């Protein structure tokens, strides 16, 4: 894992099991732990595509760890310092009672769920058992350095701090919060964002839009949205389904998005330019003192070589019908 690699394991976390270690999030944390000198065993029904030296794999179901005899999942769990659940929420929540019967009392239970409320409820009664729920707010392929990792401490203890210190040592930016705040922020930052992009794509499909023609004339905001649509629509459906269906606050997000579009529609339909100016002022107020810095970030994005290159290298459509309506003539930005 880059600069933080070390052959010396941390003081308390020396052995770990990563359940779901064959998936992208599981692989990322396996790499992090191995790079910190931790001995890692992956538990997953499917074998990892590749394993680092020293990483073992056991085929198994973390919801049925057994009695800890022999060389199976239960025996592995009985001697770990850390169990990290990189599995779907229903699997993780259902596994908690059986896992608490097998894990050593000193061990840390961690998970990577995108919704925290139900996991917080599942472990609430296990006082004295260290537990933390983390959520990397990025795709693993992007790398952890400089990116936010939300952390919800469910039951505090020294291994919680140690695991989060490992995340920070590997470049992650740990943001601590409680479960309720996490789920509210995830609904706004993930579910709302994805829903907006998907609704944009659905609108283009409804309009029977020609993407080649759009790319040929796309101003930077439109090109950016097309790129976001391409990324989300080509991703793993289960990931985006989990974001939209797993968070109990998503229904509120969808309703707010629909109300926002309807409000814009009503303002424009009224023909009242002053009301539209008021709408812009209202939404600008959401950004507060961050507005100027966010404007600068947007300008940098729009000026980036990758965005300009993508626009210039796009194959032009075979023909574009000429138009006598040259709306650019007023000299105003067309973004």
BELJO-V118029 format. One line per field, one symbol per residue. ss: DSSP state (H for helix, E for strand, L for the rest). psi: psi as a letter, one per 20 degrees, with the letter a starting at -180 (. if undefined). burial: b if it has 9 or more other C-alpha atoms within 8 Angstrom, else e. A space follows every 10 residues. Layout:
# BELJO-V118029
ss = ???
psi = ???
burial = ???
This chain:
# BELJO-V118029
ss = LHHHLLLLLL LLLLEEEEEL LLLHHHHHHH HHHHHLLLEE EEELLLLLLL LLLLLEEELL LLLLLLLLLL LLHHHHHLLL LEEEELLLHH HHHHHHHHHH HHLLLLLEEE ELLLLLHHHH HHHLLLLLLL EEEEEELLLH HHLLLLLEEE EEEEELLHHH HHHHHHHHHL LLEEEELLHH HHHHHHHHHH HHHHHHHHHH HHHHHHLLLL HHHHHHHLLH HHHHHHHHHH HHHLLLHHHH HHHHHHLLLH HHHHHHHHHH HHHHHHHHHH LLHHHHHHHH HHHHHHHHHH HHHHHHHHHH HHHLHHHHHH HHHLLLLLLL LLLLLLHHHH LLLLL
psi = lchjpqioqr ghohpqpopk iirggghghg ggggijjppp ppoqhqqqhq qqpipqpppr oiimiajjqb kagghghikr hpppomrqgh ggghigghhh hhqqhiqppq rkqiphghhg hhihimqiop pqoqoplrph hiqhpiqpoq poogorrhhg hgghhgghhj iqnpoqrrgg gghghhgghg gggghgghhg ghggghilqo hghghhjprg gghghggggg ggijaohhgh ggghhhpiih hhgggggghg ghgggggghi johhhghhgg gghhhhhcii gghhgggggg ghiqhggggh ghippqqhqp pqpinniiii jqqj.
burial = eeebeeeebb eebbbbbbbb bbbbbbbbbb bbbbbbbbbb bbbbeebbee eeeebebbbb bbbebeebee ebbbbbbbbb bbbbbbbebe bbbebbebbe ebbbeebbbb bbbbbbbebb ebbeeeeebb bbbbbbeeeb eeebeebbbb bbbbbbeebb ebbbebbbeb bbbbeebebe ebbbbbbbeb bbbbbbbbee beebeeeeee ebbbbbebeb bbbbbeebbe ebeeeeeeeb bbbbebbebb eebbeebeee eeebeebbee ebeeebeebe eeebeeeeee beeeeeeeee ebeeeebbee beebeeeeee eeeeeeeeee eeeee
